[in-house]
C-alpha cells in the first residue's frame, strides 16, 4: 500500500471517531505529517489521509478539505481506496435499496441510491431517475473520484444505467480550488435532460438539468403516500408545491378538489405539467405567496400541506426560521376546517425535532384550537440515517388533527 498523509489529533479529541462519527473538525488536529514523496509543502483538498490518536492509534481514513469539517471519514480501518473499495460501497448501497424494494420496482423507478454519511461516503449523494444517476458532491474528495464512481455504477447497473449527470455546481464548498460545472459524466445516445419518473404509480416529469436539487424531492415519498391514504373526498391544499408531488398523490387517491400554490411561476408550470401528465381534472394552481393566500381561506380545506424550503441553513438565523415556521403554521391551523388534517414539515437541519414540535404547539396555542398529533414524520429509508451520525436526519414533520 502507498504511504498516505498522517493526521494526528489532540489528546481527548478522538472520542467521536471512536464512536464512528465520520467528521474531524479542524480544531481537533494536532499535527500533519506528509510522506517523503508528497508533491508540495501543504495538504491539498481531496487528499486521502490516515487519522491517528495522540497515542498513535489508527482511527481510520478520510478525505481532507479546508473548513470547519477538515476530514470526512470513509473508513474506520486501514483500506486501499481503489476502484474495488469504492465499488464495494456503491454495491452495498444498491443492495440495500434492493432490500427496500426499490431497484426493480415496476411502480417506482426513482429513489436515492446513495446518501452520504448514511451509506458510508460523506459528501456523496446519488439520485436515480429511470436510468439516470444524478450526482451531487459536497466534498472535493468525492468530486475527484466521480469518473471512477461512474465506472462502478455502470458495472453494477449494466444496461439499466443510461446516463450519469453531475449537478454539483451549487453544492461544492464555496472555497473549493476546483470548479464543478453541471454536466454529463457519461451518457448513452438519445438521453435528454428529462424523463418521466414513476413513484407508486404516480407520474412526474423530472428535469435534472434545470430543476431544483437533483430534479425532484425524493425524500417525501412515504409522506406523499400517507397523504394519499387520507385524501379521498377531501379538499386539499398543497403549499410550496414545486413539482406538485403531494397534489398528484392526493388527486389520484380520490380527493374532491386539489389546490397547489407556489410563489414561483416556473414551479406552477411544472406542477401543471404533472397534473396534465396524470390526467387530473379537479385541480387549480396559484402563483402567489403562501402566507397571503392562507389569510383569506377560512374553512376551505380539509387537508393542508406545509412543505416550505429550508427557512434556516445556519445557526445564526435559527430564531428567524422558528418565527417563520410559527407564523406559517398559525395561519394554516387558524384557517383549516374543523376536523381538518395539517401535514407540516421542516427540512432545516438546524431546527431539531423538539424545536419544530414546540413551534407547531406554539402556533396552535396562538390560534386557540385543540390539536392532536397523529403522525411523526421523517425521510424514507433510502435517505438512511447512520445511527452514529444523527445529523443526517434533516427532515421532520407532523400530521395533526385540528378540532
VMD Tcl script that draws the C-alpha trace (Angstrom):
set ca {
  {0.00 0.00 0.00}
  {1.19 3.56 -0.67}
  {2.13 5.78 2.22}
  {-0.56 8.35 2.99}
  {-0.59 11.65 4.84}
  {-0.76 11.13 8.60}
  {-3.03 13.34 10.71}
  {-2.63 13.20 14.49}
  {-5.37 14.50 16.76}
  {-5.06 16.35 20.05}
  {-5.49 14.31 23.21}
  {-9.17 13.83 24.02}
  {-10.33 14.76 20.50}
  {-10.73 11.17 19.33}
  {-13.88 10.23 21.29}
  {-16.36 10.97 18.49}
  {-14.34 8.97 15.96}
  {-14.16 6.02 18.34}
  {-17.95 6.20 18.31}
  {-17.76 6.15 14.49}
  {-18.88 9.72 13.91}
  {-17.42 10.49 10.45}
  {-16.30 14.11 10.89}
  {-12.99 15.51 12.14}
  {-13.14 19.20 12.94}
  {-10.15 21.42 12.18}
  {-9.59 22.29 15.84}
  {-9.06 18.63 16.70}
  {-5.95 18.34 14.52}
  {-2.61 18.48 16.34}
  {-0.12 17.56 13.64}
  {0.06 16.73 9.95}
  {2.90 14.56 8.64}
  {3.49 14.42 4.89}
  {5.09 11.33 3.33}
  {8.58 11.75 1.78}
  {7.30 11.51 -1.81}
  {4.48 14.04 -1.35}
  {4.33 16.72 -4.04}
  {4.19 20.13 -2.38}
  {4.56 21.52 1.12}
  {0.93 21.51 2.27}
  {-2.10 19.24 2.10}
  {-4.34 19.64 -0.91}
  {-8.10 19.48 -0.71}
  {-9.32 16.00 -1.52}
  {-6.15 14.29 -0.27}
  {-6.59 10.89 1.35}
  {-5.32 10.94 4.93}
  {-4.85 8.47 7.78}
  {-6.13 9.66 11.15}
  {-4.44 8.73 14.44}
  {-4.96 9.40 18.13}
  {-2.32 11.26 20.13}
  {-1.14 7.78 21.23}
  {-0.57 6.79 17.58}
  {-3.62 4.52 17.38}
  {-5.19 4.30 13.90}
  {-8.73 5.67 13.76}
  {-9.35 5.31 10.05}
  {-9.06 7.11 6.71}
  {-10.79 10.03 5.08}
  {-10.69 12.96 2.67}
  {-9.16 16.27 3.73}
  {-10.59 19.66 2.92}
  {-10.26 23.22 4.20}
  {-13.03 24.31 6.53}
  {-14.61 23.58 9.89}
  {-15.09 19.92 8.95}
  {-11.50 19.17 7.95}
  {-11.75 15.41 7.36}
  {-14.69 13.27 6.28}
  {-14.04 9.66 7.16}
  {-14.79 6.98 4.57}
  {-13.35 4.08 6.59}
  {-12.65 3.34 10.24}
  {-9.88 0.90 9.40}
  {-6.93 0.78 7.04}
  {-8.07 0.19 3.44}
  {-6.75 0.68 -0.06}
  {-9.08 3.35 -1.55}
  {-9.04 1.91 -5.05}
  {-11.80 1.07 -7.51}
  {-12.64 -2.18 -5.71}
  {-13.16 -0.27 -2.44}
  {-15.43 2.40 -3.97}
  {-17.39 -0.21 -5.88}
  {-17.99 -2.20 -2.70}
  {-19.52 0.92 -1.09}
  {-21.81 1.53 -4.07}
  {-22.73 -2.15 -4.30}
  {-23.76 -2.23 -0.64}
  {-25.91 0.85 -1.19}
  {-27.52 -0.72 -4.26}
  {-28.15 -4.00 -2.43}
  {-29.75 -2.07 0.43}
  {-32.13 -0.31 -1.99}
  {-32.92 -3.71 -3.47}
  {-33.80 -4.91 0.02}
  {-36.09 -1.88 0.32}
  {-37.87 -2.95 -2.86}
  {-36.72 -0.01 -4.95}
  {-34.27 -1.18 -7.61}
  {-36.64 -3.49 -9.53}
  {-39.98 -1.95 -8.70}
  {-42.46 -1.54 -11.61}
  {-44.37 1.09 -9.61}
  {-41.35 3.22 -8.62}
  {-38.30 3.91 -10.78}
  {-36.78 6.83 -8.84}
  {-35.01 6.74 -5.48}
  {-31.91 7.90 -3.62}
  {-29.15 5.42 -4.35}
  {-26.50 6.97 -2.10}
  {-26.88 9.26 0.89}
  {-23.52 10.50 2.15}
  {-22.78 9.56 5.73}
  {-25.77 7.24 5.85}
  {-24.09 4.99 3.27}
  {-20.52 5.49 4.45}
  {-19.13 8.05 1.98}
  {-19.60 11.56 3.40}
  {-20.02 14.20 0.75}
  {-21.61 11.99 -1.91}
  {-25.27 11.97 -2.99}
  {-26.63 9.99 -5.95}
  {-30.28 10.02 -7.03}
  {-31.59 7.57 -9.63}
  {-34.31 8.60 -12.10}
  {-35.47 5.94 -14.53}
  {-31.96 5.13 -15.78}
  {-30.12 8.37 -15.00}
  {-27.87 8.69 -11.94}
  {-27.61 12.30 -10.77}
  {-24.52 13.06 -8.66}
  {-24.07 15.80 -6.09}
  {-20.71 16.32 -4.38}
  {-20.38 18.10 -1.06}
  {-16.64 17.47 -0.75}
  {-13.59 17.76 -3.00}
  {-12.59 14.17 -2.30}
  {-15.83 12.76 -3.67}
  {-15.77 15.14 -6.62}
  {-12.31 14.00 -7.72}
  {-13.23 10.30 -7.93}
  {-16.51 10.69 -9.86}
  {-15.17 9.17 -13.12}
  {-14.24 6.06 -11.12}
  {-17.63 6.00 -9.42}
  {-19.39 6.16 -12.78}
  {-17.38 3.13 -13.94}
  {-18.50 1.28 -10.83}
  {-22.16 2.20 -11.35}
  {-22.06 1.03 -14.95}
  {-20.81 -2.35 -13.77}
  {-23.46 -2.56 -11.02}
  {-26.46 -1.48 -13.12}
  {-25.45 -2.83 -16.52}
  {-27.76 -1.60 -19.29}
  {-30.24 -0.25 -16.69}
  {-27.98 2.81 -16.40}
  {-28.31 5.17 -19.37}
  {-26.63 8.33 -18.06}
  {-24.69 9.88 -15.19}
  {-25.14 13.62 -14.64}
  {-23.12 15.78 -12.26}
  {-25.11 18.53 -10.53}
  {-22.54 19.78 -8.02}
  {-22.07 23.38 -9.13}
  {-24.08 24.70 -6.17}
  {-23.21 22.03 -3.59}
  {-19.41 22.06 -3.64}
  {-17.66 24.03 -0.85}
  {-17.51 27.71 -1.77}
  {-13.73 27.83 -1.26}
  {-13.14 24.77 -3.42}
  {-9.99 25.10 -5.60}
  {-11.68 23.15 -8.40}
  {-14.90 24.01 -10.17}
  {-17.68 21.51 -10.76}
  {-19.84 22.80 -13.61}
  {-23.02 20.82 -14.10}
  {-22.89 18.36 -16.99}
  {-22.89 14.75 -18.11}
  {-20.21 12.43 -16.81}
  {-21.38 9.75 -19.23}
  {-24.49 9.00 -21.27}
  {-25.85 6.77 -23.97}
  {-27.18 8.08 -27.25}
  {-30.59 9.69 -27.13}
  {-30.55 10.71 -23.46}
  {-32.16 14.09 -22.81}
  {-32.33 16.16 -19.63}
  {-35.80 14.99 -18.69}
  {-37.60 11.73 -18.03}
  {-40.95 10.56 -16.71}
  {-40.38 9.07 -13.29}
  {-42.81 6.76 -11.52}
  {-43.38 6.93 -7.79}
  {-46.00 4.50 -6.50}
  {-47.58 4.59 -9.99}
  {-47.80 8.41 -9.91}
  {-46.09 10.07 -12.89}
  {-43.73 13.05 -12.72}
  {-41.56 14.89 -15.19}
  {-38.04 15.10 -13.75}
  {-35.58 17.63 -15.18}
  {-32.16 17.12 -13.59}
  {-30.51 19.77 -15.77}
  {-32.60 22.80 -14.72}
  {-34.78 21.55 -11.83}
  {-34.16 22.19 -8.14}
  {-31.87 19.85 -6.22}
  {-31.39 16.79 -8.43}
  {-34.75 17.29 -10.15}
  {-37.29 16.02 -7.62}
  {-37.79 15.84 -3.84}
  {-37.46 12.10 -3.32}
  {-37.40 12.44 0.47}
  {-41.17 12.92 0.71}
  {-42.15 9.60 -0.94}
  {-43.55 7.93 2.20}
  {-45.21 11.13 3.35}
  {-46.92 11.64 0.00}
  {-48.20 8.08 0.26}
  {-49.56 8.80 3.74}
  {-51.33 11.91 2.44}
  {-52.96 9.80 -0.27}
  {-54.44 7.49 2.36}
  {-56.34 10.45 3.90}
  {-57.30 12.31 0.70}
  {-60.39 10.56 -0.67}
  {-63.33 13.01 -1.00}
  {-61.31 15.79 0.69}
  {-60.45 19.33 -0.43}
  {-56.65 19.53 -0.28}
  {-54.23 22.47 -0.37}
  {-50.57 21.86 -1.23}
  {-48.40 24.89 -0.42}
  {-44.83 25.46 -1.67}
  {-45.83 22.81 -4.19}
  {-42.78 22.90 -6.54}
  {-43.43 19.82 -8.76}
  {-46.88 19.19 -7.31}
  {-45.89 15.88 -5.72}
  {-48.40 15.99 -2.87}
  {-51.04 17.36 -5.26}
  {-50.73 14.46 -7.70}
  {-50.88 11.88 -4.92}
  {-53.97 13.48 -3.36}
  {-55.84 13.81 -6.66}
  {-55.00 10.29 -7.82}
  {-56.23 8.99 -4.45}
  {-59.69 10.44 -4.98}
  {-59.55 13.94 -3.48}
  {-62.64 16.02 -4.22}
  {-60.54 19.03 -5.20}
  {-56.82 19.93 -5.01}
  {-55.22 23.36 -4.99}
  {-51.48 23.96 -5.44}
  {-49.66 27.16 -4.57}
  {-46.09 28.37 -5.08}
  {-44.65 31.85 -5.44}
  {-42.56 30.60 -8.37}
  {-44.35 30.70 -11.73}
  {-41.85 28.13 -13.02}
  {-42.85 25.76 -10.21}
  {-46.53 26.23 -11.01}
  {-45.85 25.48 -14.67}
  {-44.11 22.24 -13.65}
  {-46.98 21.34 -11.32}
  {-49.48 21.93 -14.12}
  {-47.46 19.70 -16.46}
  {-47.51 16.89 -13.88}
  {-51.24 17.37 -13.30}
  {-51.84 17.06 -17.04}
  {-49.47 14.07 -17.27}
  {-51.63 12.21 -14.73}
  {-54.93 13.16 -16.42}
  {-56.16 15.07 -13.36}
  {-59.11 17.46 -13.84}
  {-60.13 18.61 -10.34}
  {-57.09 20.85 -9.75}
  {-56.29 24.57 -9.57}
  {-52.88 26.21 -9.19}
  {-51.94 29.65 -7.88}
  {-48.66 31.50 -8.39}
  {-48.62 33.62 -5.24}
  {-47.24 33.93 -1.73}
  {-48.45 31.18 0.62}
  {-48.78 33.46 3.66}
  {-51.02 35.88 1.78}
  {-53.06 33.06 0.24}
  {-53.79 31.40 3.59}
  {-55.12 34.60 5.18}
  {-58.29 34.52 3.09}
  {-59.16 30.79 3.04}
  {-61.05 30.17 6.28}
  {-62.91 26.82 6.42}
  {-61.97 25.99 2.82}
  {-59.67 22.99 3.21}
  {-59.96 19.56 4.80}
  {-56.20 18.97 4.44}
  {-53.35 21.47 4.19}
  {-49.75 20.55 3.35}
  {-47.00 22.92 4.51}
  {-43.68 21.89 2.96}
  {-41.60 25.07 2.75}
  {-37.96 25.30 1.69}
  {-35.40 25.46 4.50}
  {-36.05 28.67 6.44}
  {-32.60 28.34 8.06}
  {-29.34 26.77 6.95}
  {-27.17 28.25 9.70}
  {-27.50 28.62 13.47}
  {-27.26 32.41 13.31}
  {-30.66 32.63 11.57}
  {-32.36 29.86 13.55}
  {-34.56 32.25 15.56}
  {-35.91 33.92 12.44}
  {-36.63 30.49 10.94}
  {-38.55 29.35 14.02}
  {-40.65 32.52 13.88}
  {-41.33 31.86 10.20}
  {-42.47 28.29 10.89}
  {-44.67 29.51 13.73}
  {-46.35 32.15 11.59}
  {-46.92 29.70 8.74}
  {-48.42 27.01 10.97}
  {-50.54 29.58 12.80}
  {-52.17 30.69 9.54}
  {-52.89 27.08 8.48}
  {-54.22 25.99 11.87}
  {-56.39 29.09 12.09}
  {-57.94 28.65 8.65}
  {-58.41 24.88 8.26}
  {-61.85 23.30 8.57}
  {-62.83 21.76 11.93}
  {-61.68 18.16 11.87}
  {-59.03 19.01 9.27}
  {-55.55 17.50 8.94}
  {-52.35 19.51 8.70}
  {-49.23 17.90 7.18}
  {-46.44 20.22 8.27}
  {-42.69 19.89 7.63}
  {-39.28 21.44 8.17}
  {-36.15 20.50 6.23}
  {-33.96 22.98 8.13}
  {-31.20 20.90 9.69}
  {-30.54 23.49 12.42}
  {-34.19 23.21 13.60}
  {-34.34 19.91 15.50}
  {-37.47 17.82 16.08}
  {-38.15 19.13 19.56}
  {-37.85 22.74 18.42}
  {-40.10 22.10 15.44}
  {-42.75 20.32 17.52}
  {-42.69 23.13 20.09}
  {-43.10 25.68 17.30}
  {-46.20 23.93 15.95}
  {-47.55 23.75 19.50}
  {-46.97 27.49 19.97}
  {-48.82 28.16 16.72}
  {-51.76 26.04 17.91}
  {-51.88 27.91 21.22}
  {-51.90 31.26 19.42}
  {-54.63 30.06 17.03}
  {-56.70 28.88 20.00}
  {-57.55 25.46 18.58}
  {-57.16 21.98 20.02}
  {-54.65 19.84 18.13}
  {-53.91 16.10 18.22}
  {-50.72 14.60 16.84}
  {-51.44 11.64 14.55}
  {-48.01 11.00 13.00}
  {-44.37 11.97 13.49}
  {-42.75 12.05 10.04}
  {-39.23 11.87 8.67}
  {-37.36 10.94 5.50}
  {-37.70 7.48 3.85}
  {-35.12 4.72 4.39}
  {-33.29 5.33 1.10}
  {-32.31 8.62 2.80}
  {-30.82 6.46 5.52}
  {-29.51 7.90 8.79}
  {-26.34 6.44 10.24}
  {-27.00 5.96 13.96}
  {-23.51 7.34 14.64}
  {-24.33 10.48 12.62}
  {-27.74 11.76 13.78}
  {-27.19 15.00 11.84}
  {-28.27 13.05 8.76}
  {-31.91 13.19 9.87}
  {-32.79 16.59 8.44}
  {-36.48 16.16 7.51}
  {-39.05 16.27 10.27}
  {-42.79 16.60 10.12}
  {-46.10 16.16 11.89}
  {-49.61 15.21 10.88}
  {-52.02 16.90 13.26}
  {-55.81 16.78 13.61}
  {-57.39 20.15 14.33}
  {-60.74 20.42 16.11}
}
mol new
graphics top color blue
foreach p $ca { graphics top sphere $p radius 0.5 }
foreach p [lrange $ca 0 end-1] q [lrange $ca 1 end] { graphics top cylinder $p $q radius 0.2 }
display resetview
